């Protein structure tokens, strides 16, 4: 066995995905292993690559130490923060994902959250449904045109967010240590009217938005997070909202997920929360699974010492 899909049985994947791999001559074995390390070890013994969806606690340093044949860890979709990255780097195991399959949808959702927050869409809808019809302008504090947007993380998603807001004639700043023209984070936070988080969760970005960095932002600034909940210090965010040192926040991700009913951010009228759905769209499934199949085919070529026929 060359590649082990450990998150699903073959019949749980779309037929066009398994057919693509079969026609490409890629050797994949399928089993939903769950979180039991022993089940994973039994199934994946001898595998050169582990293919998974989402988080699986059985994929850890201890398990990988007992799977010496593994050369690649592949997680469908975006984000590899749940994988044992230090162990992989130390032992020469390649780690990959397919963020390109969801970047358009996540960028659209990011902008949708920003618009909903700035224009009070959720609050106005709730008021009308409760019988209140206040059409005065006193409740509206923000508009986008001519304002400054700070994008934290300028990969596929962050760049697409910048493209989508171009019609609002916004000044767009971005912070990303991997881009040459990056604005320093502190400066970006001071200057921006709105900030979107589109970076991965890494040791460097964990609680990147905290008491210190929130204090740099304008008191009526808006924060949007469609990346990972762990990038934001929830307690610090709640305090900033309660004390009026931040205008509002829109979150598609939160830590933990799902939040308990007593989570403080659920009590704030200045917060919009969606249930980690930014990646989903009408085109999501086909884009996700065809992108996954193409990546698996590229991994097979890599393992066989060939130039990947599909990047």
C-alpha positions as CSV (number, residue, x, y, z in Angstrom):
1,X,0.0,0.0,0.0
2,X,1.3,3.4,-1.0
3,X,-1.3,5.9,0.2
4,X,-3.7,5.3,3.1
5,X,-6.9,7.3,3.3
6,X,-7.6,7.1,7.0
7,X,-10.7,9.3,7.3
8,X,-13.3,7.5,5.2
9,X,-14.2,4.3,3.4
10,X,-14.0,4.4,-0.4
11,X,-17.8,4.5,-0.8
12,X,-18.0,7.7,1.3
13,X,-16.0,9.6,-1.3
14,X,-17.6,11.0,-4.5
15,X,-17.3,8.4,-7.3
16,X,-15.6,10.9,-9.5
17,X,-12.8,11.3,-7.0
18,X,-12.1,7.6,-6.6
19,X,-12.5,7.1,-10.4
20,X,-10.0,9.8,-11.1
21,X,-7.4,8.1,-8.8
22,X,-8.2,4.7,-10.3
23,X,-7.8,5.9,-13.8
24,X,-4.6,7.7,-12.8
25,X,-3.2,4.3,-11.5
26,X,-2.8,5.6,-8.0
27,X,-2.7,3.0,-5.2
28,X,-5.0,4.1,-2.4
29,X,-6.4,2.1,0.4
30,X,-9.4,3.4,2.3
31,X,-10.6,3.0,5.9
32,X,-12.2,5.2,8.5
33,X,-9.8,4.6,11.4
34,X,-11.2,7.1,13.9
35,X,-9.2,8.3,16.8
36,X,-7.9,4.9,17.9
37,X,-4.1,4.8,17.3
38,X,-4.0,1.0,17.2
39,X,-6.6,0.9,14.4
40,X,-4.6,3.4,12.5
41,X,-1.3,1.5,13.0
42,X,-2.9,-1.8,11.9
43,X,-4.4,-0.3,8.8
44,X,-1.6,2.0,7.7
45,X,1.4,-0.3,8.4
46,X,3.7,0.0,5.4
47,X,1.9,3.1,3.9
48,X,4.1,5.8,2.5
49,X,1.5,8.6,2.8
50,X,-1.4,9.3,5.2
51,X,-4.3,11.1,3.6
52,X,-6.9,12.5,6.0
53,X,-9.8,15.0,6.4
54,X,-9.8,17.3,9.4
55,X,-8.3,16.6,12.8
56,X,-7.4,13.1,13.9
57,X,-5.8,12.8,17.3
58,X,-4.3,9.4,16.4
59,X,-1.9,11.2,13.9
60,X,0.7,12.2,16.4
61,X,4.4,11.9,17.0
62,X,4.0,8.6,18.9
63,X,2.0,7.0,16.2
64,X,4.3,8.2,13.4
65,X,7.3,6.8,15.3
66,X,5.7,3.4,14.8
67,X,5.0,4.0,11.1
68,X,8.6,4.5,9.8
69,X,7.5,4.1,6.1
70,X,5.4,7.3,6.1
71,X,7.0,10.0,4.0
72,X,4.0,12.3,3.5
73,X,1.1,13.7,5.6
74,X,-1.7,15.1,3.5
75,X,-4.7,16.9,4.9
76,X,-7.5,17.7,2.5
77,X,-8.5,21.4,2.7
78,X,-6.7,24.2,4.4
79,X,-4.6,24.3,7.6
80,X,-2.1,21.8,8.9
81,X,-1.9,23.1,12.5
82,X,-3.4,19.9,13.9
83,X,-0.6,17.8,12.5
84,X,2.7,16.9,14.4
85,X,4.7,19.4,12.4
86,X,7.8,19.3,14.6
87,X,8.1,15.5,14.3
88,X,7.5,15.7,10.6
89,X,10.2,18.3,10.1
90,X,12.7,16.4,12.2
91,X,12.1,13.2,10.3
92,X,11.9,14.5,6.8
93,X,8.1,13.9,6.4
94,X,6.5,16.2,3.9
95,X,3.3,17.9,5.0
96,X,0.8,19.3,2.5
97,X,-2.8,20.5,2.1
98,X,-5.0,21.9,-0.6
99,X,-6.0,25.5,0.4
100,X,-6.6,26.4,-3.2
101,X,-9.8,24.3,-3.2
102,X,-11.5,26.6,-0.6
103,X,-9.7,30.0,-1.0
104,X,-12.4,31.6,-3.1
105,X,-15.2,30.6,-0.8
106,X,-13.4,31.7,2.4
107,X,-12.5,35.0,0.8
108,X,-16.1,35.6,-0.1
109,X,-17.3,34.7,3.4
110,X,-14.7,37.0,4.9
111,X,-16.0,40.0,2.9
112,X,-19.6,39.0,3.7
113,X,-18.8,39.0,7.4
114,X,-17.2,42.4,7.1
115,X,-20.2,43.8,5.3
116,X,-22.7,42.3,7.7
117,X,-20.8,43.7,10.6
118,X,-20.2,47.2,9.2
119,X,-23.8,47.5,8.0
120,X,-25.4,46.0,11.1
121,X,-27.3,43.5,9.0
122,X,-27.8,40.9,11.7
123,X,-28.9,43.4,14.3
124,X,-31.3,45.2,11.9
125,X,-32.9,41.9,10.9
126,X,-33.4,40.9,14.5
127,X,-34.9,44.3,15.3
128,X,-37.4,44.1,12.5
129,X,-38.4,40.6,13.4
130,X,-39.0,41.7,17.0
131,X,-41.4,44.5,15.8
132,X,-38.9,47.4,15.9
133,X,-38.7,49.6,12.8
134,X,-36.0,52.2,13.4
135,X,-34.9,53.6,10.0
136,X,-32.9,56.5,11.5
137,X,-29.2,56.7,10.6
138,X,-28.1,57.0,14.3
139,X,-27.3,53.3,14.6
140,X,-24.9,53.1,11.6
141,X,-21.3,53.8,12.3
142,X,-19.3,52.4,9.4
143,X,-19.1,52.3,5.6
144,X,-16.3,50.7,3.7
145,X,-15.6,53.1,0.8
146,X,-12.4,55.0,1.2
147,X,-11.5,53.3,4.5
148,X,-8.4,51.2,5.3
149,X,-8.4,47.4,5.4
150,X,-5.7,45.5,7.1
151,X,-5.3,41.9,5.9
152,X,-3.3,39.6,8.2
153,X,-1.9,36.8,6.1
154,X,-1.5,37.5,2.4
155,X,-1.7,34.1,0.8
156,X,-4.4,33.0,-1.6
157,X,-7.3,33.9,0.6
158,X,-5.8,37.3,1.8
159,X,-5.0,38.3,-1.7
160,X,-8.5,37.4,-2.9
161,X,-10.0,39.4,-0.1
162,X,-8.0,42.4,-1.3
163,X,-9.3,41.9,-4.8
164,X,-12.9,41.6,-3.7
165,X,-12.9,44.9,-1.8
166,X,-11.3,46.8,-4.7
167,X,-14.7,48.2,-5.7
168,X,-14.9,50.0,-2.4
169,X,-11.8,52.0,-3.2
170,X,-10.2,50.9,0.1
171,X,-6.6,51.3,1.0
172,X,-5.4,47.8,1.6
173,X,-2.5,47.0,3.9
174,X,-1.2,43.5,4.5
175,X,1.0,41.8,7.0
176,X,2.7,38.6,6.0
177,X,6.3,37.8,6.9
178,X,6.7,35.9,3.6
179,X,5.9,38.9,1.4
180,X,8.5,41.5,0.6
181,X,6.2,44.6,0.8
182,X,4.5,43.6,4.1
183,X,3.4,46.3,6.5
184,X,4.6,45.7,10.1
185,X,1.7,44.2,12.1
186,X,1.7,47.0,14.7
187,X,1.5,49.7,12.1
188,X,-1.2,47.8,10.2
189,X,-3.3,47.5,13.4
190,X,-2.9,51.2,14.2
191,X,-3.9,52.4,10.7
192,X,-6.7,50.0,9.8
193,X,-10.4,50.7,10.1
194,X,-11.1,47.0,9.5
195,X,-8.8,44.0,10.0
196,X,-9.3,40.5,8.5
197,X,-7.4,37.5,9.7
198,X,-6.5,35.1,6.9
199,X,-3.3,33.5,8.2
200,X,-2.6,29.9,9.3
201,X,-2.4,28.9,12.9
202,X,1.2,28.4,13.8
203,X,3.3,28.9,17.0
204,X,4.0,32.4,15.7
205,X,0.3,33.3,15.1
206,X,-1.2,31.6,18.1
207,X,-3.0,34.5,20.0
208,X,-1.5,37.0,17.7
209,X,-4.5,39.1,18.4
210,X,-4.2,39.7,22.2
211,X,-4.4,42.5,24.7
212,X,-1.3,44.3,23.5
213,X,-2.2,44.1,19.8
214,X,-5.9,44.9,20.3
215,X,-4.9,48.0,22.2
216,X,-3.2,49.2,19.1
217,X,-6.4,49.2,17.1
218,X,-8.8,52.1,16.6
219,X,-11.6,52.1,19.2
220,X,-14.2,51.7,16.5
221,X,-12.3,49.2,14.3
222,X,-13.8,46.0,13.2
223,X,-12.1,42.6,13.4
224,X,-13.0,39.6,11.1
225,X,-11.6,36.1,11.7
226,X,-12.2,33.4,9.1
227,X,-8.9,31.6,9.7
228,X,-8.5,29.8,13.0
229,X,-9.9,30.5,16.4
230,X,-6.6,30.1,18.2
231,X,-5.2,33.2,16.4
232,X,-7.4,35.4,18.8
233,X,-7.2,35.6,22.6
234,X,-10.9,35.3,23.3
235,X,-10.7,36.9,26.8
236,X,-8.8,39.9,25.4
237,X,-11.3,40.3,22.6
238,X,-14.3,40.2,24.9
239,X,-12.7,42.7,27.2
240,X,-12.0,45.1,24.3
241,X,-15.6,44.8,23.1
242,X,-17.0,45.3,26.6
243,X,-14.8,48.3,27.3
244,X,-15.5,50.0,24.0
245,X,-11.9,49.8,22.8
246,X,-13.0,47.8,19.7
247,X,-16.1,48.4,17.6
248,X,-17.1,44.8,16.8
249,X,-16.0,41.4,15.6
250,X,-17.2,38.8,13.1
251,X,-16.0,35.2,13.6
252,X,-16.4,32.1,11.5
253,X,-14.0,30.3,13.9
254,X,-13.7,30.4,17.6
255,X,-11.8,28.5,20.3
256,X,-13.1,26.0,21.3
257,X,-15.5,24.8,18.6
258,X,-18.3,24.6,19.2
259,X,-18.3,27.2,22.0
260,X,-20.1,26.3,25.2
261,X,-23.3,28.2,25.9
262,X,-21.5,30.2,28.5
263,X,-18.8,31.4,26.2
264,X,-18.5,35.2,26.8
265,X,-18.4,36.2,23.2
266,X,-21.9,34.7,22.7
267,X,-23.2,37.3,25.2
268,X,-21.8,40.3,23.2
269,X,-24.1,42.2,20.9
270,X,-21.1,43.4,19.0
271,X,-20.2,40.0,17.7
272,X,-21.4,38.0,14.7
273,X,-20.5,34.2,14.8
274,X,-21.0,31.7,12.0
275,X,-20.2,27.9,12.6
276,X,-16.9,27.5,10.7
277,X,-18.7,27.4,7.3
278,X,-16.6,29.8,5.3
279,X,-15.2,27.1,3.1
280,X,-18.6,25.8,2.0
281,X,-20.3,26.9,-1.2
282,X,-22.4,25.4,-4.0
283,X,-19.1,24.4,-5.7
284,X,-17.4,23.3,-2.5
285,X,-17.7,19.5,-2.8
286,X,-16.5,19.1,-6.4
287,X,-13.7,21.6,-6.0
288,X,-12.7,20.0,-2.7
289,X,-12.6,16.4,-3.9
290,X,-11.2,16.9,-7.3
291,X,-8.5,19.1,-5.8
292,X,-7.8,16.3,-3.3
293,X,-7.6,13.7,-6.0
294,X,-5.1,15.8,-8.0
295,X,-3.0,16.3,-4.9
296,X,-3.0,12.6,-4.1
297,X,-1.9,11.9,-7.7
298,X,0.9,14.4,-7.3
299,X,1.9,12.7,-4.0
300,X,2.1,9.4,-5.8
301,X,4.4,10.8,-8.4
302,X,6.6,12.3,-5.6
303,X,6.8,8.9,-3.9
304,X,7.7,7.2,-7.1
305,X,10.5,9.7,-7.9
306,X,8.7,11.3,-10.8
307,X,7.9,14.9,-11.6
308,X,4.3,15.5,-10.4
309,X,2.0,15.3,-13.5
310,X,-0.5,17.5,-11.5
311,X,0.7,20.1,-9.0
